[in-house]
Amino acid sequence: MTIGRTLEKRIQYRIRRKKDSVFILSDFEDLSDKDQIGRVLRKLLAKNIIVKVGQGLYARAKISKATNNPIPEKDIRSIAIEALNKMNVKVVQSEYDLNYNTKETTQVPTGRLISIKGRVSRKIGFNGNYVKYARAHKQRNN
């Protein structure tokens, strides 16, 4: 059983040392097969080292000062953008962000709508808060 502990320590070390906050199974495929990696990730979920933010998507966790429960160390929007980039989905500025940034509106975007090029069917979020996707808008000619 020392192999499992060794693998757990190696995965835990990689999670701790990487700049990324989001992890997918393929980040660890050089260490072992998918079944063993999945078992280790479930252990790390139970130890509050990571939290699940989607199917096959995990984020580094921290303990909330308010609830004393594990939460992602970054906000949902940042996590979703990082995950989409790992899945080779192009993220672009949404129409709402563009309107706000060009001062066409004073309404601050919620940040839960992410504009993408392509298609995504995977839900990304945590604790009932999920991001939504919109197709990329056409570029404006200013």
C-alpha positions as CSV (number, residue, x, y, z in Angstrom):
1,M,0.0,0.0,0.0
2,T,3.0,2.3,0.1
3,I,2.7,2.8,-3.6
4,G,-0.7,4.6,-3.1
5,R,0.7,6.8,-0.4
6,T,3.7,7.6,-2.6
7,L,1.4,8.5,-5.4
8,E,-0.7,10.6,-3.1
9,K,2.3,12.5,-1.9
10,R,3.5,13.1,-5.4
11,I,0.1,14.4,-6.6
12,Q,-0.2,16.5,-3.4
13,Y,3.3,17.9,-4.0
14,R,2.4,18.8,-7.6
15,I,-0.8,20.5,-6.5
16,R,1.0,22.5,-3.9
17,R,3.9,23.5,-6.2
18,K,2.1,24.4,-9.4
19,K,1.1,28.0,-10.3
20,D,-2.2,26.6,-11.6
21,S,-5.2,26.6,-9.4
22,V,-7.2,24.2,-11.5
23,F,-6.2,20.6,-12.2
24,I,-7.5,18.0,-14.7
25,L,-6.8,14.3,-14.7
26,S,-4.3,14.7,-17.6
27,D,-2.1,16.9,-15.3
28,F,-1.2,13.7,-13.5
29,E,-1.3,11.1,-16.2
30,D,2.5,10.8,-16.2
31,L,2.4,9.5,-12.6
32,S,-0.1,6.6,-12.9
33,D,-3.2,5.4,-14.6
34,K,-6.5,7.3,-14.5
35,D,-8.2,4.9,-11.9
36,Q,-5.4,5.3,-9.4
37,I,-5.2,9.1,-10.0
38,G,-9.0,9.3,-9.4
39,R,-8.7,7.4,-6.1
40,V,-6.0,9.7,-4.9
41,L,-8.0,12.8,-6.0
42,R,-11.0,11.5,-4.0
43,K,-8.7,11.2,-0.9
44,L,-7.4,14.7,-1.4
45,L,-11.1,15.9,-1.7
46,A,-11.8,14.3,1.7
47,K,-8.7,15.9,3.2
48,N,-9.9,19.4,1.9
49,I,-6.7,19.9,-0.2
50,I,-8.8,20.3,-3.3
51,V,-12.4,20.9,-4.2
52,K,-14.4,19.6,-7.2
53,V,-15.5,22.4,-9.6
54,G,-16.7,20.3,-12.5
55,Q,-16.6,16.8,-14.0
56,G,-12.9,15.9,-13.9
57,L,-12.0,19.5,-12.7
58,Y,-10.5,20.2,-9.4
59,A,-9.3,23.4,-7.7
60,R,-6.8,24.0,-4.9
61,A,-8.8,24.6,-1.7
62,K,-8.6,26.9,1.3
63,I,-10.7,26.9,4.4
64,S,-13.4,29.6,4.5
65,K,-13.1,31.8,7.6
66,A,-16.9,32.3,7.5
67,T,-18.1,28.7,7.2
68,N,-14.9,26.7,8.1
69,N,-15.6,24.6,5.0
70,P,-13.2,24.1,2.0
71,I,-13.7,26.6,-0.9
72,P,-11.7,27.3,-4.0
73,E,-8.7,29.5,-3.4
74,K,-9.7,31.7,-6.4
75,D,-13.1,33.1,-7.6
76,I,-15.3,31.0,-9.9
77,R,-14.7,33.2,-12.9
78,S,-10.9,32.8,-12.6
79,I,-11.2,29.1,-12.1
80,A,-13.5,28.7,-15.1
81,I,-11.2,30.7,-17.4
82,E,-8.2,28.7,-16.3
83,A,-10.1,25.4,-16.8
84,L,-11.3,26.5,-20.3
85,N,-7.8,27.4,-21.3
86,K,-6.6,23.9,-20.2
87,M,-9.4,22.4,-22.3
88,N,-8.2,24.5,-25.3
89,V,-11.3,26.7,-25.4
90,K,-10.7,30.3,-26.4
91,V,-12.1,32.8,-23.9
92,V,-12.8,36.3,-25.2
93,Q,-14.1,39.5,-23.7
94,S,-17.9,39.4,-23.3
95,E,-20.2,42.1,-24.6
96,Y,-21.0,43.1,-21.0
97,D,-17.3,43.5,-20.2
98,L,-16.7,45.4,-23.3
99,N,-19.6,47.8,-22.7
100,Y,-18.4,48.4,-19.1
101,N,-14.7,48.8,-20.1
102,T,-15.5,51.3,-22.9
103,K,-17.8,53.2,-20.4
104,E,-20.9,52.7,-22.5
105,T,-22.6,51.5,-19.3
106,T,-21.9,51.9,-15.6
107,Q,-23.4,48.5,-14.8
108,V,-20.7,46.2,-13.5
109,P,-20.7,42.7,-15.1
110,T,-21.3,39.9,-12.6
111,G,-18.4,37.9,-14.0
112,R,-20.4,34.7,-14.2
113,L,-20.9,35.1,-18.0
114,I,-17.9,34.0,-20.0
115,S,-17.7,34.6,-23.7
116,I,-16.1,31.8,-25.6
117,K,-15.3,30.8,-29.2
118,G,-16.5,27.3,-29.7
119,R,-18.7,25.0,-27.6
120,V,-18.5,23.8,-24.0
121,S,-21.0,21.4,-22.4
122,R,-19.1,21.1,-19.1
123,K,-20.5,22.9,-16.0
124,I,-17.9,24.8,-14.0
125,G,-18.7,26.1,-10.6
126,F,-18.8,25.5,-6.9
127,N,-21.5,25.2,-4.3
128,G,-24.4,25.9,-6.7
129,N,-22.7,28.9,-8.3
130,Y,-21.9,28.1,-11.9
131,V,-20.6,30.2,-14.8
132,K,-22.6,30.6,-18.0
133,Y,-21.2,30.7,-21.5
134,A,-22.0,33.0,-24.4
135,R,-20.8,32.9,-27.9
136,A,-18.2,35.4,-28.7
137,H,-19.5,38.7,-30.1
138,K,-18.4,40.2,-33.3
139,Q,-15.5,42.6,-33.0
140,R,-16.5,46.3,-33.1
141,N,-14.9,48.8,-35.4
142,N,-14.2,51.9,-33.3
